[in-house]
Amino acid sequence: MIFPNPNLLDVVRDILEEKLFGNGQHHLIHEARNQADALELLDSRRYDLIITHLHIPENRKSSVIEKEERGLALLQSLALGDAWTQIPGIVVTVKAEPRLYDAVSDLKDCYMVIEGSEDWHDRLMKCCKKALSPGHVQEEKKSGKLEIYLDLGHKQGYYTLKGIGVPYDDQGLIPINCDSMKDLARRSRNIGRVPKDMWRDELLSIGKTLVKEIFLNTPNLHSHFESMVDALGGGGENVKIRFIIEKEVHPIVLEALFMRDKHLMLYAPIYRTIKVEGGPWPYPLFQDEETQRGQINCLIIEADAWGRVPGVKNKNGEELELDKLKHVQEECESLDCYLRKNKNLFRIGRVEWIRQSPANKSFAEYVKEVLTSKDNKWHIVHFAGHSYYDSDDSEDTGYVFFPGRPDPEAVSIANFSIWLRSHRSTRLIYLSSCHSSEEGFIFQLARHSIPAIIGFRWEVGDDMAAKHSETFYQHLFEEKNLEYAFLKTRNQMYQDHKNDRIWAAPMLVLQMG
């Protein structure tokens, strides 16, 4: 039950206790006073019915804003998810309006009760009985969550393991061998340089070492995790895994953990959260009301820059020279076509593709203008082009590059991050470029409140990058879930291109609480 008014909350609870559950029937009622607390409860267990007032505040600090109708919006957002999230609902309101009846009628198993009407207690009872009839009650979706926090600076780690619908709830410390982890970071960086016929063996070796360092040295974690995966069907796709990490750990290919004869990243939704000062972060794509219910605006940046870059040195101290990318136009054209073709099907709003700049502006200036203009609000920003980060650089600077006249323009990732966060609307930045998941990129983007980031660890062929992009966006709009779209994309790339680094190179970072 979600009611900001404690008196009304008591009234509704008494009605349920006395008239609906007065026959000794087993029941459990949870209460929330605002949208944020309700979402936290919904994330932790399965409910058979939601009873909410039409007007509820966003969180504990906010006051009720009647025009926003957050109670109805919450039920509408749940109706957009998977079948198991579509919970029967009752909306309690003080006014009977035709538009509200229409909105409620559009939702499956949703009813409206007019508070204060002569028979509203009886109406509430009838709606509850209808919603809770055997045909409506759905089986709880069983799932699990594993969070692993690693911090070499403090030479320690810890984990939390939680089951939903299965009896697993555990936490504990993880012993860390700092020398071994630093060696794994060095080896992970170098996979991009390992010969094509040897890199998979090196990835496997890193994955097995990670299992030893994180799981086998923590017996409870290992046994409980394996048991929970078995309890959930053995496939692993129902266990979400999040690594919470600091800078020294970031280079390690944590996703390569090798368990059950597979790399973890091939059978479980897995992502990272960066421990960095910054935030508060907006919700990632499809995890907030705006992007669940509203239109998704997409910006595509085709940054086909090549040649020598003045002022940027490579590892040898020479001016960096960029190769021409043969497939970047193909990648952007394919994405633009897909988004426009499916605008109505997937609620895609504005789509803009930047290929060149006006005569009176440089490409970088134009990109900045489009990103920061008060008239623009981009939920997805797709950058296709070159990026560069030197892990040996003491200044820890990364760059993205834009076509110039005559030379390419270098823009630090710090400045690019500031452009992206202008209106706090960016929910996903996809960096389709080599080394774009390095510390110099990810940490700057995270500091500047970008909630979801996709980048690549090593050098990848731009033809493979184009295929990954096309596959990912198809899964993204069909799944409406970043973690599962990312997992399905990785599996498809693995099936089609097992011997190419493309399936192991992408990284997903989500900055969520």
VEXDREN-2710 file (C-alpha; in Angstrom, 1 decimal):
% VEXDREN-2710
k/r/px/py/pz
1/MET/0.0/0.0/0.0
2/ILE/1.3/3.5/-0.9
3/PHE/-0.4/6.4/0.8
4/PRO/1.3/9.7/2.0
5/ASN/-1.6/10.3/4.5
6/PRO/-1.0/8.0/7.5
7/ASN/-4.7/8.3/8.5
8/LEU/-5.9/7.0/5.1
9/LEU/-3.2/4.3/5.3
10/ASP/-4.7/3.1/8.6
11/VAL/-8.2/3.1/7.2
12/VAL/-7.3/1.0/4.1
13/ARG/-5.3/-1.4/6.3
14/ASP/-8.2/-1.9/8.7
15/ILE/-10.5/-2.6/5.7
16/LEU/-8.2/-5.3/4.5
17/GLU/-7.5/-6.8/7.9
18/GLU/-11.1/-6.9/8.9
19/LYS/-13.1/-7.6/5.7
20/LEU/-10.6/-9.3/3.4
21/PHE/-8.3/-11.2/5.6
22/GLY/-10.6/-11.8/8.6
23/ASN/-10.9/-15.5/8.0
24/GLY/-7.4/-16.5/9.1
25/GLN/-6.1/-16.3/5.6
26/HIS/-2.3/-15.8/5.5
27/HIS/-1.3/-12.4/4.2
28/LEU/1.5/-9.9/4.4
29/ILE/1.0/-6.1/3.9
30/HIS/3.9/-3.7/3.3
31/GLU/3.4/0.0/3.5
32/ALA/5.2/2.9/1.7
33/ARG/4.6/6.7/1.9
34/ASN/6.3/7.7/-1.3
35/GLN/7.4/6.5/-4.8
36/ALA/11.0/5.9/-3.8
37/ASP/10.2/3.6/-0.9
38/ALA/7.7/1.7/-3.0
39/LEU/10.2/1.0/-5.7
40/GLU/12.7/-0.3/-3.1
41/LEU/10.1/-2.7/-1.9
42/LEU/9.1/-3.8/-5.4
43/ASP/12.8/-4.5/-6.1
44/SER/13.1/-6.9/-3.2
45/ARG/10.1/-9.2/-3.5
46/ARG/7.0/-10.2/-5.5
47/TYR/3.6/-8.6/-4.7
48/ASP/0.1/-9.8/-5.7
49/LEU/-1.5/-6.4/-5.4
50/ILE/-0.6/-2.7/-5.2
51/ILE/-3.0/-0.2/-3.7
52/THR/-1.9/3.3/-4.2
53/HIS/-3.2/6.8/-3.9
54/LEU/-3.2/8.7/-7.1
55/HIS/-1.0/11.5/-5.7
56/ILE/2.1/10.3/-3.9
57/PRO/5.4/12.2/-3.3
58/GLU/8.6/11.2/-5.2
59/ASN/10.6/10.6/-2.0
60/ARG/10.7/11.4/1.7
61/LYS/11.9/14.9/1.2
62/SER/9.4/16.0/-1.4
63/SER/5.9/17.2/-0.9
64/VAL/2.9/15.8/-2.8
65/ILE/2.6/17.4/-6.3
66/GLU/-0.9/16.6/-7.4
67/LYS/-0.5/17.2/-11.1
68/GLU/2.1/14.5/-11.5
69/GLU/-0.2/11.6/-10.4
70/ARG/2.8/9.4/-9.4
71/GLY/0.6/6.6/-8.1
72/LEU/-1.0/6.0/-11.5
73/ALA/2.4/6.5/-13.2
74/LEU/4.0/3.8/-11.0
75/LEU/1.4/1.2/-12.2
76/GLN/1.8/2.3/-15.8
77/SER/5.6/1.9/-15.6
78/LEU/5.3/-1.6/-14.2
79/ALA/2.9/-2.5/-17.0
80/LEU/5.7/-1.7/-19.5
81/GLY/8.0/-4.3/-18.0
82/ASP/8.2/-8.0/-18.2
83/ALA/5.0/-10.0/-17.6
84/TRP/6.0/-10.8/-14.0
85/THR/6.2/-7.1/-13.1
86/GLN/2.6/-6.4/-14.3
87/ILE/1.0/-6.5/-10.9
88/PRO/-2.8/-5.9/-10.4
89/GLY/-3.4/-2.5/-9.0
90/ILE/-6.0/-0.2/-7.4
91/VAL/-5.8/3.6/-7.6
92/VAL/-7.5/5.6/-4.9
93/THR/-8.4/9.2/-5.8
94/VAL/-10.7/11.9/-4.5
95/LYS/-12.0/12.9/-7.9
96/ALA/-13.8/10.9/-10.6
97/GLU/-12.5/12.1/-14.0
98/PRO/-13.2/10.4/-17.4
99/ARG/-9.5/10.6/-18.4
100/LEU/-8.5/8.8/-15.2
101/TYR/-11.0/6.1/-15.9
102/ASP/-9.6/5.7/-19.4
103/ALA/-6.0/5.6/-18.2
104/VAL/-6.8/3.0/-15.5
105/SER/-8.9/0.9/-18.0
106/ASP/-5.9/0.8/-20.3
107/LEU/-4.0/-1.2/-17.7
108/LYS/-4.5/-4.9/-17.2
109/ASP/-6.2/-5.8/-13.9
110/CYS/-6.3/-2.2/-12.6
111/TYR/-9.2/-0.6/-10.8
112/MET/-10.2/2.9/-9.5
113/VAL/-11.8/3.7/-6.2
114/ILE/-13.2/7.1/-5.3
115/GLU/-12.2/7.9/-1.8
116/GLY/-15.1/9.4/0.3
117/SER/-17.9/8.1/-1.9
118/GLU/-20.8/6.5/0.0
119/ASP/-19.8/2.9/-0.8
120/TRP/-16.0/3.3/-1.3
121/HIS/-15.2/0.7/1.4
122/ASP/-17.3/-1.9/-0.4
123/ARG/-15.9/-0.9/-3.8
124/LEU/-12.4/-1.3/-2.4
125/MET/-13.2/-4.7/-1.1
126/LYS/-14.7/-5.9/-4.4
127/CYS/-11.7/-4.6/-6.4
128/CYS/-9.3/-6.4/-4.0
129/LYS/-11.2/-9.7/-4.3
130/LYS/-11.3/-9.4/-8.0
131/ALA/-7.5/-8.6/-8.3
132/LEU/-6.6/-11.4/-5.8
133/SER/-8.8/-14.1/-7.4
134/PRO/-6.8/-17.3/-8.4
135/GLY/-6.6/-16.2/-12.0
136/HIS/-4.7/-13.0/-11.1
137/VAL/-2.2/-14.2/-8.6
138/GLN/1.1/-14.9/-10.3
139/GLU/4.0/-17.0/-9.1
140/GLU/6.8/-15.0/-7.7
141/LYS/9.7/-14.6/-10.1
142/LYS/12.8/-16.2/-8.6
143/SER/16.0/-14.3/-9.0
144/GLY/19.3/-13.5/-7.3
145/LYS/21.7/-10.6/-6.8
146/LEU/25.4/-10.8/-6.1
147/GLU/27.4/-7.7/-5.3
148/ILE/31.2/-7.8/-5.0
149/TYR/33.2/-4.8/-3.7
150/LEU/36.9/-4.8/-4.3
151/ASP/39.4/-2.2/-3.0
152/LEU/43.1/-2.8/-3.3
153/GLY/43.9/0.4/-1.5
154/HIS/42.3/-1.0/1.7
155/LYS/43.4/-4.6/0.8
156/GLN/40.0/-6.0/1.3
157/GLY/36.7/-6.8/-0.3
158/TYR/33.2/-7.9/0.7
159/TYR/30.2/-9.5/-0.9
160/THR/26.4/-9.5/-0.5
161/LEU/24.3/-12.4/-1.9
162/LYS/20.5/-12.1/-1.9
163/GLY/17.9/-14.4/-3.3
164/ILE/14.4/-13.3/-4.3
165/GLY/12.1/-16.3/-4.0
166/VAL/15.0/-18.6/-3.0
167/PRO/16.4/-18.8/0.6
168/TYR/19.8/-17.1/0.1
169/ASP/20.9/-14.1/2.1
170/ASP/24.6/-13.9/2.9
171/GLN/27.4/-11.4/3.2
172/GLY/31.1/-11.6/4.2
173/LEU/34.6/-10.5/3.7
174/ILE/36.8/-11.4/0.7
175/PRO/40.5/-11.8/1.3
176/ILE/42.5/-9.9/-1.4
177/ASN/46.0/-10.8/-2.6
178/CYS/47.1/-7.3/-3.9
179/ASP/50.1/-8.6/-5.8
180/SER/48.1/-11.2/-7.6
181/MET/45.3/-8.7/-8.5
182/LYS/47.8/-6.1/-9.8
183/ASP/49.3/-8.8/-12.0
184/LEU/45.8/-9.6/-13.3
185/ALA/45.4/-5.9/-14.1
186/ARG/48.6/-5.9/-16.1
187/ARG/47.7/-9.0/-18.0
188/SER/44.2/-7.8/-18.7
189/ARG/45.5/-4.6/-20.2
190/ASN/47.8/-6.6/-22.5
191/ILE/45.2/-8.9/-23.9
192/GLY/44.7/-6.5/-26.8
193/ARG/48.3/-7.1/-27.8
194/VAL/48.3/-10.9/-27.5
195/PRO/48.4/-12.6/-30.9
196/LYS/45.0/-13.6/-32.4
197/ASP/45.6/-17.3/-31.9
198/MET/46.5/-16.9/-28.2
199/TRP/44.3/-14.2/-26.7
200/ARG/41.5/-16.6/-25.7
201/ASP/43.9/-18.9/-23.8
202/GLU/45.1/-15.8/-21.9
203/LEU/41.5/-14.7/-21.2
204/LEU/40.7/-18.2/-19.9
205/SER/43.8/-18.2/-17.6
206/ILE/42.8/-14.8/-16.2
207/GLY/39.3/-16.1/-15.6
208/LYS/40.4/-19.1/-13.7
209/THR/42.8/-17.1/-11.6
210/LEU/40.0/-14.7/-10.7
211/VAL/37.8/-17.6/-9.5
212/LYS/40.6/-18.7/-7.2
213/GLU/41.2/-15.2/-5.9
214/ILE/37.6/-14.2/-5.3
215/PHE/35.5/-17.4/-5.0
216/LEU/37.7/-20.3/-3.9
217/ASN/39.4/-18.2/-1.2
218/THR/36.0/-17.3/0.1
219/PRO/34.3/-20.7/0.7
220/ASN/30.9/-19.4/1.8
221/LEU/30.6/-17.2/-1.2
222/HIS/31.5/-20.0/-3.6
223/SER/29.2/-22.6/-2.2
224/HIS/26.2/-20.3/-1.7
225/PHE/26.6/-18.7/-5.1
226/GLU/26.7/-22.2/-6.8
227/SER/23.7/-23.4/-4.8
228/MET/21.7/-20.3/-5.7
229/VAL/22.4/-20.7/-9.4
230/ASP/21.3/-24.3/-9.1
231/ALA/18.1/-23.3/-7.3
232/LEU/17.3/-20.8/-10.1
233/GLY/17.6/-23.4/-12.8
234/GLY/21.4/-23.7/-13.3
235/GLY/21.7/-21.3/-16.2
236/GLY/22.8/-18.2/-14.3
237/GLU/20.7/-15.7/-16.3
238/ASN/18.5/-15.0/-13.3
239/VAL/21.4/-13.9/-11.2
240/LYS/22.5/-10.3/-11.7
241/ILE/26.1/-9.6/-10.7
242/ARG/27.5/-6.2/-9.9
243/PHE/31.2/-5.4/-9.2
244/ILE/31.7/-2.2/-7.2
245/ILE/35.3/-1.2/-7.8
246/GLU/38.0/1.5/-7.4
247/LYS/40.6/2.6/-9.9
248/GLU/43.3/0.0/-9.4
249/VAL/40.8/-2.9/-9.9
250/HIS/39.1/-1.4/-13.0
251/PRO/41.6/-2.7/-15.6
252/ILE/41.0/-6.3/-14.6
253/VAL/38.7/-8.3/-16.9
254/LEU/36.4/-9.3/-13.9
255/GLU/33.7/-10.4/-16.3
256/ALA/36.1/-13.2/-17.5
257/LEU/35.5/-15.2/-14.3
258/PHE/35.4/-18.8/-15.5
259/MET/32.8/-21.0/-13.8
260/ARG/30.6/-23.9/-15.0
261/ASP/32.8/-24.3/-18.1
262/LYS/32.0/-20.8/-19.3
263/HIS/33.1/-17.2/-18.7
264/LEU/30.7/-15.6/-16.3
265/MET/30.0/-12.8/-18.8
266/LEU/28.4/-15.4/-21.2
267/TYR/25.7/-16.6/-18.9
268/ALA/24.9/-13.9/-16.3
269/PRO/23.9/-10.2/-16.5
270/ILE/27.0/-8.5/-15.2
271/TYR/28.0/-4.9/-14.9
272/ARG/30.2/-2.5/-12.9
273/THR/29.7/0.4/-10.6
274/ILE/32.6/2.8/-10.1
275/LYS/33.5/4.0/-6.6
276/VAL/34.0/7.7/-7.4
277/GLU/33.0/11.0/-6.0
278/GLY/30.1/12.4/-8.0
279/GLY/26.4/12.1/-8.4
280/PRO/23.7/12.0/-7.6
281/TRP/23.3/10.1/-10.9
282/PRO/20.1/10.0/-12.9
283/TYR/18.6/6.6/-13.3
284/PRO/20.0/4.6/-16.2
285/LEU/18.0/4.1/-19.4
286/PHE/14.6/2.4/-18.8
287/GLN/14.9/2.5/-15.0
288/ASP/13.1/5.7/-14.4
289/GLU/9.6/7.0/-15.2
290/GLU/10.7/9.4/-17.9
291/THR/12.4/6.7/-20.1
292/GLN/10.0/3.9/-19.3
293/ARG/6.9/5.9/-20.3
294/GLY/8.1/8.8/-22.4
295/GLN/9.9/9.1/-25.8
296/ILE/13.6/8.3/-26.1
297/ASN/15.7/11.0/-27.9
298/CYS/18.8/9.7/-29.6
299/LEU/21.9/11.6/-30.8
300/ILE/24.4/9.9/-33.2
301/ILE/27.8/11.4/-33.6
302/GLU/29.8/10.2/-36.6
303/ALA/33.3/11.3/-35.8
304/ASP/35.3/10.1/-38.8
305/ALA/38.6/11.8/-37.9
306/TRP/42.0/10.7/-39.3
307/GLY/45.5/12.0/-39.6
308/ARG/48.0/13.5/-37.2
309/VAL/46.6/15.1/-34.0
310/PRO/48.4/18.3/-33.0
311/GLY/49.3/18.4/-29.2
312/VAL/48.5/14.7/-28.5
313/LYS/51.5/12.3/-28.1
314/ASN/51.5/8.6/-28.4
315/LYS/53.4/6.2/-26.1
316/ASN/56.6/6.9/-28.0
317/GLY/56.3/10.6/-27.6
318/GLU/55.4/11.2/-31.2
319/GLU/52.3/13.0/-32.4
320/LEU/49.4/10.6/-32.4
321/GLU/48.2/9.6/-35.9
322/LEU/44.7/8.2/-36.5
323/ASP/43.8/5.7/-39.2
324/LYS/40.8/6.2/-41.3
325/LEU/37.8/4.2/-40.1
326/LYS/36.2/2.4/-43.1
327/HIS/32.9/1.4/-41.4
328/VAL/32.0/4.3/-39.1
329/GLN/29.5/5.8/-41.6
330/GLU/28.0/2.3/-42.1
331/GLU/27.5/2.0/-38.4
332/CYS/25.9/5.3/-37.9
333/GLU/23.7/5.0/-41.0
334/SER/22.5/1.6/-39.8
335/LEU/21.6/2.9/-36.4
336/ASP/19.9/6.0/-37.8
337/CYS/17.8/3.8/-40.1
338/TYR/16.8/1.4/-37.3
339/LEU/15.8/4.2/-34.9
340/ARG/13.7/6.0/-37.5
341/LYS/12.1/2.8/-38.8
342/ASN/11.0/1.8/-35.3
343/LYS/10.0/5.2/-33.9
344/ASN/6.4/4.3/-33.3
345/LEU/7.0/0.7/-32.2
346/PHE/9.6/1.7/-29.5
347/ARG/8.5/5.2/-28.5
348/ILE/11.6/6.7/-30.1
349/GLY/11.4/10.5/-30.2
350/ARG/13.9/12.8/-31.8
351/VAL/16.7/11.3/-33.8
352/GLU/19.7/13.4/-34.9
353/TRP/22.8/12.3/-36.8
354/ILE/25.8/14.6/-36.8
355/ARG/28.0/14.0/-39.8
356/GLN/29.4/17.4/-40.5
357/SER/29.3/20.9/-39.0
358/PRO/28.0/24.2/-40.4
359/ALA/30.6/26.3/-42.3
360/ASN/31.0/28.8/-39.4
361/LYS/31.7/26.2/-36.7
362/SER/34.2/23.4/-36.1
363/PHE/32.9/19.9/-35.7
364/ALA/33.7/20.0/-31.9
365/GLU/32.0/23.3/-31.5
366/TYR/28.9/22.0/-33.2
367/VAL/28.8/18.8/-31.1
368/LYS/29.0/21.0/-28.0
369/GLU/26.2/23.2/-29.2
370/VAL/23.9/20.3/-29.9
371/LEU/24.6/18.6/-26.6
372/THR/24.3/21.7/-24.4
373/SER/21.5/23.7/-26.1
374/LYS/18.6/24.2/-23.7
375/ASP/16.3/23.1/-26.5
376/ASN/17.9/19.6/-26.7
377/LYS/17.4/16.6/-24.4
378/TRP/19.3/13.5/-25.4
379/HIS/18.7/10.2/-23.6
380/ILE/21.0/8.1/-25.7
381/VAL/24.3/9.5/-27.2
382/HIS/26.1/7.2/-29.6
383/PHE/29.7/8.2/-30.4
384/ALA/31.4/6.4/-33.3
385/GLY/35.0/7.3/-33.9
386/HIS/38.5/7.3/-32.4
387/SER/39.4/7.7/-28.8
388/TYR/42.8/7.5/-27.0
389/TYR/44.0/6.9/-23.5
390/ASP/47.6/6.3/-22.3
391/SER/47.6/4.3/-19.1
392/ASP/51.2/5.4/-18.5
393/ASP/50.3/9.1/-18.7
394/SER/50.6/10.6/-15.2
395/GLU/47.9/13.1/-16.0
396/ASP/45.4/10.3/-16.7
397/THR/43.8/12.0/-19.7
398/GLY/41.6/10.5/-22.3
399/TYR/40.5/12.0/-25.6
400/VAL/37.8/11.7/-28.2
401/PHE/38.5/13.0/-31.7
402/PHE/36.4/15.0/-34.1
403/PRO/37.0/15.8/-37.8
404/GLY/38.9/19.1/-38.2
405/ARG/40.0/21.5/-40.9
406/PRO/42.6/20.3/-41.8
407/ASP/43.7/18.3/-38.7
408/PRO/41.6/16.2/-36.3
409/GLU/40.4/18.0/-33.1
410/ALA/41.1/16.4/-29.7
411/VAL/38.6/17.0/-26.9
412/SER/39.4/15.7/-23.4
413/ILE/36.9/13.2/-22.0
414/ALA/36.5/15.6/-19.1
415/ASN/35.1/18.3/-21.4
416/PHE/33.1/15.9/-23.4
417/SER/31.5/14.6/-20.1
418/ILE/30.6/18.2/-19.1
419/TRP/28.8/18.6/-22.4
420/LEU/26.9/15.3/-21.9
421/ARG/25.7/16.2/-18.5
422/SER/24.4/19.7/-19.4
423/HIS/20.7/18.9/-18.7
424/ARG/21.2/15.7/-16.7
425/SER/19.2/14.0/-19.5
426/THR/21.8/11.5/-20.8
427/ARG/20.9/8.0/-19.6
428/LEU/23.4/6.1/-21.8
429/ILE/26.6/7.0/-23.6
430/TYR/27.8/4.4/-26.0
431/LEU/31.5/4.9/-27.0
432/SER/32.0/2.9/-30.1
433/SER/35.8/3.3/-30.1
434/CYS/39.0/1.5/-29.0
435/HIS/40.1/1.7/-25.4
436/SER/36.9/3.7/-24.5
437/SER/36.4/1.7/-21.2
438/GLU/39.8/2.7/-19.8
439/GLU/40.0/4.5/-16.5
440/GLY/40.6/7.9/-18.2
441/PHE/37.1/7.6/-19.8
442/ILE/34.9/5.7/-17.3
443/PHE/35.9/7.6/-14.2
444/GLN/35.5/11.0/-15.8
445/LEU/32.0/10.1/-17.2
446/ALA/31.0/8.7/-13.8
447/ARG/32.2/11.8/-12.0
448/HIS/30.0/13.9/-14.2
449/SER/26.9/12.0/-13.4
450/ILE/26.5/9.8/-16.5
451/PRO/24.5/6.8/-15.2
452/ALA/25.2/4.2/-18.0
453/ILE/28.3/3.8/-20.1
454/ILE/29.3/1.3/-22.7
455/GLY/32.9/1.2/-24.0
456/PHE/35.5/-1.2/-25.3
457/ARG/38.7/-2.4/-23.5
458/TRP/41.0/-3.1/-26.4
459/GLU/41.4/-2.3/-30.0
460/VAL/38.5/-3.6/-32.1
461/GLY/38.0/-3.6/-35.8
462/ASP/35.5/-0.9/-36.9
463/ASP/33.6/-3.5/-38.9
464/MET/33.1/-5.6/-35.7
465/ALA/32.2/-2.5/-33.8
466/ALA/29.5/-1.7/-36.3
467/LYS/28.1/-5.3/-35.9
468/HIS/28.1/-5.0/-32.1
469/SER/26.3/-1.6/-32.3
470/GLU/23.6/-2.9/-34.6
471/THR/23.0/-6.1/-32.5
472/PHE/23.0/-4.1/-29.2
473/TYR/20.4/-1.6/-30.1
474/GLN/18.0/-4.2/-31.5
475/HIS/18.2/-6.1/-28.2
476/LEU/18.0/-2.8/-26.1
477/PHE/14.7/-1.7/-27.5
478/GLU/13.2/-5.1/-27.5
479/GLU/14.3/-5.9/-23.9
480/LYS/14.1/-2.4/-22.4
481/ASN/16.7/-3.6/-20.0
482/LEU/20.4/-2.6/-20.3
483/GLU/21.9/-5.6/-18.5
484/TYR/20.0/-8.2/-20.4
485/ALA/20.4/-6.5/-23.8
486/PHE/24.1/-6.3/-23.1
487/LEU/24.2/-10.0/-22.2
488/LYS/22.2/-11.1/-25.3
489/THR/24.5/-9.0/-27.5
490/ARG/27.6/-10.5/-26.0
491/ASN/26.2/-14.1/-26.5
492/GLN/25.3/-13.3/-30.1
493/MET/28.7/-11.9/-30.9
494/TYR/30.3/-14.9/-29.3
495/GLN/28.3/-17.3/-31.3
496/ASP/29.0/-15.5/-34.6
497/HIS/32.7/-14.4/-33.9
498/LYS/34.2/-16.6/-31.2
499/ASN/37.8/-15.9/-32.3
500/ASP/37.4/-12.1/-32.4
501/ARG/38.0/-10.0/-29.3
502/ILE/34.8/-8.2/-30.0
503/TRP/32.6/-10.4/-27.7
504/ALA/35.0/-10.0/-24.7
505/ALA/35.9/-6.3/-25.2
506/PRO/32.7/-4.4/-24.3
507/MET/32.1/-3.2/-20.7
508/LEU/28.9/-2.0/-19.1
509/VAL/29.0/0.5/-16.3
510/LEU/25.9/1.5/-14.3
511/GLN/26.1/4.1/-11.6
512/MET/23.2/3.1/-9.5
513/GLY/23.1/3.8/-5.7
END
